[in-house]
Amino acid sequence: MNTIHVIGLGAGDLDQLPFGVYKKLKQATDLYVRTADHPVLAELAEEGLAYTSFDVVYEKHDHFEPVYAEIAATLIGLAERQDVIYAVPGHPLVAEQTVQNLIEAEKNGECQLSIEGGQSFLDAIFGALRIDPIEGFQLLDGTSMHSDQVNMVQHVLIAQVYDSFSASEVKLTLMEKYPEEYPVTIVTAAGSRDEVLRTVPLYELDRAAEVNNLTTIYVPPATERLDRVKEWQTFRSIVAQLRSPEGCPWDREQTHESLRPFLLEEAHELLQAIEDQDDEAIAEELGDVLLQVFLHAQIGQDNGYFQLEDVLAAVSSKMIRRHPHVFGDVEVGGSDEVVANWQSIKAEEKPATESILDGQERYSSSLTTSYNYQKKAAKVGFTWADADGAWEKLQEELKEFQEEAAKGSSERQLDELGDLLFTLVNIARFYELSPEQAMAGANRKFRERFAHVEQRVKEGTGNFSDYSLEQLDQFWNEAKKMARKGD
């Protein structure tokens, strides 16, 4: 099997090219290069060096992946007849996808490689920017980067920024996390005689300077906390500091138990924002719910029982296990089958219980607990055939409550009221209505209408005692009419 000899052209001009690499390039009879746009090749061309570039392949495709795939396939085809010398910018193993494609092909027995290093552009970049990589750095591909890959506390280098379009894509991705005024540096031809560094605000990145295949974007570490508030680790450190000995006395005192009412309150406020279809409020309330999650995770870590990573591992593993049609090879015909699979997998994971009602209690809502109990019981046949039976039961429970309300003790009255409410929940189940949602809607409606009553009183004497129930009820009916017109 013939060999593909991959040579790195380095990051700068001919003066930086190792003499051994220079000799091999000069001796090559059939030299192929990924791109002719490199200072070393321009100088060698003046010395009479001939080569074949793959620049024409870039013009055939709209994306880089098929470009790199075609170049690798062409080289493998050429190697079937003879040894091939292939030169790439920089070091062959640093930010060079065509070489990675060849390495994968070699693993599959499709070719044989010999890789000879050239100077990586990283060395020149570190020197130009005067940064020490031991502090931590990231090297990202500007053609495929995502904001969740960016570590804001490290030096971030972004390669493969060829033109204004790719620079614009990089800018938009970075602006998902960094402030628009954040300083970034455009480094071009680092380490060569043509080296240029220009620092600009992030929002000017795509129009600040001409970029080419020798351009790297540098984003310095965000040392100020307010510059990295979109970083998950920043939020985690804030919560940890609140719980630390130097933090907030109130936050240090909290326990899983003491935080329960706050989690319930924040969840209800989120539900209200969703009901109002207020996107800005939804984002804010989601943050408040997230704070509760991070506080509980920090308490677990402080107590030595679990930490945030354990929470993430548990929920991530669960999502992968229970979505085999997404993360496995299971096929489903629709959402009903998805739910059935979920319940089946869940049943396999959960230990057997003594009662089918185990685990159905909801601390936050007796209505939801009642609904869950009756739904589970109905699944094993403990229910009426249709809603008519539930309606008859409602009349029976209403009569019993009325009797106890007239002459019974408070204990009996409370007991019969519970039976009445329980039956109402059962009726809701037959019509697939959420009693919790219905009650929340009724509360909201009452508040809105009573606000009108209050406003009418304020416009009058300002004192409720000056109005009869009939007058107040008239204000209430006004609110009802206004609501109907709004609908």
C-alpha positions in Angstrom: 0.0 0.0 0.0 1.4 3.4 -1.0 1.8 6.2 1.6 0.3 9.6 1.9 3.0 11.8 3.4 1.3 14.8 5.2 3.6 17.8 5.8 2.8 20.9 7.8 3.7 24.2 6.3 3.8 26.0 9.6 1.9 29.1 10.7 4.2 31.8 9.2 6.4 32.5 6.3 9.4 30.6 4.8 11.8 31.9 7.4 10.0 29.8 10.0 9.8 26.6 8.0 12.1 23.8 9.3 15.0 23.1 6.8 14.0 19.4 6.6 10.5 20.2 5.6 11.8 22.8 3.1 14.0 20.1 1.4 11.1 17.6 1.1 8.9 20.2 -0.4 11.6 21.2 -2.9 12.2 17.5 -3.8 8.5 16.7 -4.3 7.6 15.8 -7.8 3.8 15.6 -7.3 2.9 18.0 -4.5 -0.7 18.5 -3.4 -1.8 21.3 -1.1 -5.1 21.9 0.6 -4.9 25.6 -0.3 -2.5 27.8 -2.2 -3.4 30.7 0.1 -0.3 30.4 2.4 2.9 32.6 2.5 5.2 29.6 2.4 3.7 28.4 -0.9 3.8 31.9 -2.3 7.6 32.2 -1.6 8.3 28.7 -2.9 6.4 29.4 -6.1 8.8 32.2 -6.7 11.6 29.6 -6.4 9.9 27.5 -9.1 8.1 25.0 -6.9 5.0 23.4 -8.7 2.0 22.1 -6.8 -1.6 21.2 -7.2 -4.1 22.9 -4.8 -7.6 21.8 -3.9 -8.9 25.4 -3.8 -11.2 24.5 -6.7 -13.0 22.0 -4.4 -14.1 24.8 -2.1 -16.0 26.4 -5.0 -18.1 23.2 -5.5 -19.7 23.0 -2.0 -21.6 25.3 0.3 -20.2 23.8 3.4 -16.7 22.8 4.6 -17.5 19.1 5.5 -18.0 17.9 2.0 -14.9 19.9 0.9 -12.7 18.1 3.4 -14.4 14.7 2.6 -13.7 15.1 -1.1 -10.1 16.2 -0.6 -9.4 13.1 1.6 -11.1 10.8 -0.9 -9.1 12.2 -3.8 -5.8 11.7 -1.9 -6.8 8.1 -1.1 -7.5 7.5 -4.7 -4.2 9.0 -5.8 -2.4 6.8 -3.2 -3.7 3.7 -5.0 -1.1 4.4 -7.8 1.8 6.0 -6.0 3.1 7.8 -2.9 1.5 11.1 -2.3 2.9 14.3 -0.7 0.2 16.5 0.8 0.9 19.8 2.5 -1.4 21.7 4.9 -1.2 25.0 6.8 0.2 24.9 10.3 0.6 21.5 12.0 -1.2 18.5 10.4 -2.7 17.5 13.7 -4.0 20.9 14.8 -7.3 22.1 13.4 -6.9 20.2 10.1 -10.0 18.2 9.3 -8.7 16.7 6.1 -6.0 15.0 8.1 -8.5 13.8 10.6 -10.5 12.2 7.8 -7.3 10.5 6.5 -6.6 9.2 10.0 -10.1 7.7 10.2 -9.5 6.1 6.7 -6.2 4.7 7.9 -8.0 3.1 10.9 -10.3 1.4 8.4 -7.4 0.1 6.3 -8.1 2.4 3.4 -4.7 4.2 3.3 -1.3 4.5 5.0 -0.1 7.8 6.5 3.1 9.4 7.4 2.7 12.7 9.3 5.5 15.2 9.7 4.9 18.2 11.8 5.2 21.8 11.0 4.9 24.6 13.5 1.4 24.9 14.9 -0.2 28.3 14.6 -0.9 28.0 18.4 2.8 28.7 19.2 2.7 31.8 17.1 -0.7 32.8 18.6 0.5 32.4 22.2 3.6 34.5 21.4 1.6 37.2 19.7 -1.0 37.5 22.4 1.5 37.0 25.3 -0.6 34.4 27.0 0.4 31.3 28.9 -1.6 28.2 27.9 -1.1 26.7 31.3 -3.8 29.1 32.5 -6.2 27.1 30.4 -7.4 27.6 26.9 -9.8 26.3 24.3 -9.4 25.9 20.6 -12.7 25.9 18.8 -13.7 25.5 15.1 -15.4 28.6 14.0 -17.4 26.7 11.3 -19.1 24.4 13.8 -18.9 26.0 17.3 -21.8 26.2 19.7 -22.2 28.6 22.6 -22.5 25.8 25.2 -18.9 24.7 24.2 -17.4 28.0 25.3 -15.7 28.2 28.7 -15.8 31.8 29.6 -13.1 31.6 32.3 -10.4 30.3 29.9 -8.5 31.8 26.9 -10.7 31.0 23.9 -9.1 30.7 20.4 -11.4 30.3 17.4 -9.8 29.0 14.2 -11.3 28.4 10.8 -12.6 32.0 10.5 -12.1 32.4 6.8 -14.3 35.3 5.8 -16.9 37.9 6.9 -19.7 35.4 6.9 -17.9 32.9 9.2 -16.9 35.9 11.4 -20.5 36.9 11.6 -21.5 33.4 12.6 -18.8 33.4 15.3 -20.0 36.8 16.5 -23.6 35.7 16.9 -22.6 32.6 18.7 -20.4 34.5 21.2 -23.0 37.1 21.8 -25.2 34.3 23.2 -22.9 34.4 26.2 -20.7 37.5 26.1 -21.8 41.2 26.4 -21.8 42.9 22.9 -19.1 45.3 24.1 -16.7 42.5 25.2 -13.3 42.9 23.7 -12.1 40.3 21.2 -8.8 40.3 19.2 -8.5 39.5 15.5 -5.1 37.8 15.0 -3.9 37.5 11.4 -0.7 35.8 10.2 0.6 35.4 13.7 4.4 35.0 13.9 5.0 36.2 10.3 6.2 39.5 9.0 2.6 40.3 8.1 1.3 39.7 11.7 -1.6 42.0 12.6 -3.5 42.1 15.9 -6.6 44.3 16.2 -8.9 44.4 19.3 -12.5 45.4 18.8 -15.8 45.2 20.6 -17.5 41.9 19.9 -20.4 43.5 18.0 -17.9 44.8 15.4 -16.1 41.5 14.8 -17.6 40.7 11.4 -16.9 44.2 9.9 -13.8 45.3 11.7 -11.1 43.8 9.6 -10.5 41.6 6.6 -10.1 37.9 7.6 -8.6 35.0 5.8 -7.4 31.4 6.4 -4.6 32.8 8.6 -7.0 34.5 11.0 -7.7 33.4 14.5 -10.2 35.1 16.9 -9.1 35.5 20.5 -11.6 35.9 23.4 -9.9 36.7 26.7 -11.1 35.1 30.0 -14.1 36.9 31.5 -12.7 37.8 34.9 -15.6 40.0 36.0 -18.6 38.1 37.3 -21.1 40.4 35.6 -19.5 39.6 32.2 -20.2 35.9 32.6 -23.7 35.8 34.1 -24.8 33.6 31.2 -22.3 30.9 32.4 -23.8 28.0 34.4 -20.7 27.8 36.5 -21.1 31.4 37.4 -24.6 30.8 38.8 -23.3 27.8 40.7 -20.5 29.8 42.3 -23.0 32.5 43.3 -25.2 30.0 45.1 -22.1 28.4 46.7 -20.9 31.8 48.0 -24.4 32.5 49.4 -24.2 29.3 51.4 -20.6 29.8 52.4 -19.5 31.0 55.9 -18.8 34.4 54.3 -22.2 34.4 52.5 -25.8 35.2 53.5 -27.0 34.2 57.0 -30.5 33.4 55.7 -29.2 31.1 52.8 -26.8 29.3 55.2 -29.8 28.5 57.5 -31.9 26.9 54.8 -32.6 23.1 54.6 -34.4 20.9 52.1 -37.4 21.1 54.4 -37.4 24.9 55.0 -37.2 25.5 51.2 -40.3 23.5 50.3 -42.8 26.3 50.5 -40.5 28.6 48.4 -40.2 25.9 45.7 -44.0 25.6 45.6 -44.5 29.4 45.5 -42.0 29.8 42.6 -43.6 27.0 40.7 -47.0 28.6 41.0 -45.6 31.9 39.9 -44.1 30.2 36.8 -47.5 28.6 36.0 -49.1 32.0 36.3 -46.6 33.5 33.8 -47.2 30.7 31.4 -51.0 31.2 31.8 -50.4 34.9 31.0 -48.3 34.0 28.0 -45.7 36.5 29.2 -42.3 35.3 27.8 -40.3 37.8 29.8 -42.0 36.7 33.1 -41.6 33.1 32.1 -37.8 33.6 31.8 -37.7 35.4 35.1 -39.8 32.8 37.0 -37.8 29.9 35.4 -34.7 31.5 37.0 -36.4 31.5 40.4 -37.3 27.8 40.0 -33.7 27.1 38.9 -32.4 28.9 42.0 -34.4 26.5 44.1 -32.8 23.5 42.3 -29.3 24.9 42.7 -29.9 25.7 46.4 -31.1 22.1 47.0 -28.1 20.8 45.1 -25.7 23.0 47.1 -27.3 21.8 50.4 -26.7 18.3 49.3 -23.1 19.0 48.5 -22.6 20.9 51.8 -24.0 17.9 53.7 -21.8 15.5 51.7 -24.7 13.5 50.2 -24.9 14.6 46.6 -24.1 17.5 44.3 -25.2 19.1 41.1 -23.4 16.6 39.0 -25.4 13.7 40.6 -28.6 15.6 39.8 -27.5 16.0 36.2 -26.4 12.4 35.9 -29.7 11.1 37.2 -31.9 13.1 34.9 -29.7 12.7 31.8 -29.5 9.0 32.3 -33.3 8.8 32.8 -33.9 10.8 29.6 -31.6 8.5 27.6 -33.1 5.3 29.0 -36.7 6.4 28.5 -36.3 7.7 25.0 -34.9 4.6 23.2 -36.7 5.9 20.0 -34.3 8.9 20.1 -31.1 7.5 21.6 -31.5 3.9 20.6 -32.9 1.8 17.7 -36.5 1.5 18.9 -39.2 2.7 16.4 -42.5 4.3 17.5 -45.6 5.1 15.7 -46.6 8.2 17.6 -46.8 10.0 20.9 -49.2 7.4 22.4 -46.6 4.7 21.9 -43.9 7.0 23.3 -46.0 7.4 26.5 -46.6 3.6 26.7 -42.9 2.9 26.3 -42.1 5.5 29.0 -44.5 3.9 31.5 -43.2 0.4 30.7 -39.5 1.4 31.2 -40.5 3.4 34.3 -42.2 0.3 35.8 -39.1 -1.8 35.2 -36.9 0.8 37.0 -39.1 1.3 40.0 -39.2 -1.2 42.8 -42.4 -3.1 43.3 -44.8 -1.4 45.8 -47.3 -2.8 48.2 -50.1 -0.6 46.9 -50.8 0.9 43.4 -51.3 4.2 45.2 -47.8 4.3 46.6 -45.9 7.3 45.2 -49.0 9.2 44.1 -49.1 11.6 47.0 -48.2 15.2 46.1 -47.0 17.4 49.0 -48.0 20.6 47.2 -51.6 19.7 46.4 -54.3 17.6 47.9 -56.3 18.0 44.8 -53.6 16.5 42.6 -53.1 13.7 45.2 -56.8 12.9 45.0 -56.8 13.0 41.2 -53.8 10.6 41.1 -55.4 8.2 43.6 -58.6 8.0 41.6 -56.7 7.7 38.2 -54.7 4.8 39.5 -57.7 3.0 41.0 -59.6 3.4 37.8 -56.8 1.7 35.9 -57.6 -1.5 37.8 -61.4 -1.2 37.3 -62.3 0.5 40.6 -64.5 3.2 39.0 -67.9 3.7 37.4 -68.5 2.8 33.8 -69.1 6.4 32.9 -69.5 9.9 34.4 -73.2 9.3 35.3 -72.2 7.2 38.3 -69.9 10.1 39.5 -72.7 12.6 39.1 -75.1 10.5 41.2 -72.4 10.1 43.8 -72.0 13.9 43.8 -75.7 14.4 44.6 -75.4 11.8 47.4 -72.4 13.5 48.9 -73.9 17.0 48.6 -77.0 15.9 50.5 -74.9 14.3 53.2 -72.8 17.4 53.6 -75.9 19.6 53.7 -77.3 17.4 56.5 -74.1 17.6 58.6 -73.7 21.3 57.9 -77.2 21.8 59.4 -76.8 19.8 62.6 -73.6 17.9 62.7 -70.3 18.4 64.5 -67.4 20.2 62.9 -65.5 16.9 62.6 -68.4 15.4 60.7 -68.9 18.5 58.5 -65.2 18.4 57.6 -65.4 14.7 56.8 -68.4 15.2 54.5 -66.9 18.2 52.8 -63.8 16.1 52.0 -66.1 13.4 50.4 -67.8 16.0 48.4 -64.6 17.5 47.1 -63.2 14.0 46.4 -66.2 13.3 44.2 -65.8 16.5 42.3 -62.2 15.6 41.6 -63.5 12.2 40.2 -65.9 14.0 37.9 -63.0 16.1 36.7 -61.1 12.9 35.9 -64.0 11.6 33.8 -63.8 14.7 31.7 -60.0 14.7 31.6 -59.8 18.1 33.4 -57.2 19.1 35.9 -58.8 20.1 39.2 -55.7 21.9 40.2 -55.8 24.0 37.0 -59.5 24.6 37.4 -59.0 25.8 40.9 -56.2 28.1 39.9 -58.3 29.5 37.1 -61.2 30.1 39.5 -58.9 31.9 42.0 -57.5 34.1 39.2 -61.0 34.9 38.0 -62.1 35.8 41.5 -59.1 38.1 42.0 -59.7 39.9 38.7 -63.4 40.4 39.3 -62.9 41.4 43.0 -60.3 44.0 41.8 -63.1 45.6 39.9 -65.2 45.7 43.0 -62.4 47.3 44.9 -61.9 49.9 42.2 -65.6 50.8 42.2 -65.6 51.2 46.0 -62.5 53.4 45.7 -64.2 55.5 43.1 -67.1 55.9 45.6 -66.8 56.4 49.3 -63.7 54.3 49.6 -65.2 52.2 52.4 -66.8 48.8 51.9 -69.0 49.2 54.9 -70.9 51.9 53.1 -72.2 49.4 50.5 -74.8 46.7 50.8 -74.2 43.2 49.5 -76.6 43.9 46.7 -74.5 46.9 45.6 -71.3 45.0 45.8 -72.8 42.2 43.8 -73.8 44.7 41.1 -70.1 45.7 40.8 -69.3 42.0 40.6 -71.7 41.5 37.7 -70.2 44.5 36.0 -66.9 42.7 36.1 -68.4 39.6 34.7 -69.9 41.5 31.7 -66.6 43.2 31.1 -64.9 39.8 31.0 -67.4 38.4 28.5 -66.8 41.4 26.2 -63.0 40.8 26.5 -63.6 37.1 25.4 
